[in-house]
Amino acid sequence: MTISIRLTDEEEERLDQLARRTGRSKSFYVRTALHEHLAEMEDAFTADESLDA
């Protein structure tokens, strides 16, 4: 699946620098960040739903 996101100039530069320094792709870091925070966001959404119920 392909997803398009808009980054600020600062976010793009930081991501570019990290990818260059480590030899990993920018996509690798975006996927890693998503993977690490997706469960956290799902838990927060579930908690909000429970409070609303």
C-alpha positions as CSV (number, residue, x, y, z in Angstrom):
1,M,0.0,0.0,0.0
2,T,1.3,3.5,-0.8
3,I,0.4,6.4,1.4
4,S,1.2,10.0,0.9
5,I,1.9,12.4,3.8
6,R,2.8,16.0,4.1
7,L,5.8,16.8,6.3
8,T,7.0,20.2,7.4
9,D,10.3,21.3,6.0
10,E,11.9,20.6,9.4
11,E,10.5,17.1,9.6
12,E,11.6,16.3,6.1
13,E,15.1,17.6,6.7
14,R,15.4,15.6,10.0
15,L,14.2,12.4,8.2
16,D,16.6,13.0,5.3
17,Q,19.5,13.5,7.6
18,L,18.7,10.4,9.7
19,A,18.3,8.2,6.5
20,R,21.6,9.5,5.1
21,R,23.5,9.0,8.4
22,T,22.3,5.5,8.9
23,G,22.0,4.2,5.3
24,R,18.4,3.3,5.9
25,S,15.5,4.5,3.8
26,K,13.1,7.2,4.9
27,S,10.3,4.7,4.4
28,F,12.0,2.4,7.0
29,Y,11.8,5.2,9.6
30,V,8.2,6.1,8.8
31,R,7.1,2.5,9.0
32,T,9.1,2.1,12.3
33,A,7.4,5.2,13.8
34,L,4.0,4.0,12.7
35,H,4.5,0.5,14.1
36,E,5.8,1.8,17.4
37,H,2.9,4.3,17.9
38,L,0.0,2.6,16.3
39,A,-0.8,0.4,19.3
40,E,-0.6,3.5,21.5
41,M,-3.0,5.4,19.3
42,E,-5.4,2.4,19.2
43,D,-5.4,2.1,23.0
44,A,-6.2,5.9,23.3
45,F,-9.0,5.6,20.9
46,T,-10.5,2.6,22.7
47,A,-10.2,4.4,26.0
48,D,-12.0,7.4,24.6
49,E,-14.8,5.2,23.2
50,S,-15.2,3.5,26.6
51,L,-15.5,6.9,28.3
52,D,-18.1,8.0,25.7
53,A,-20.2,4.8,26.2
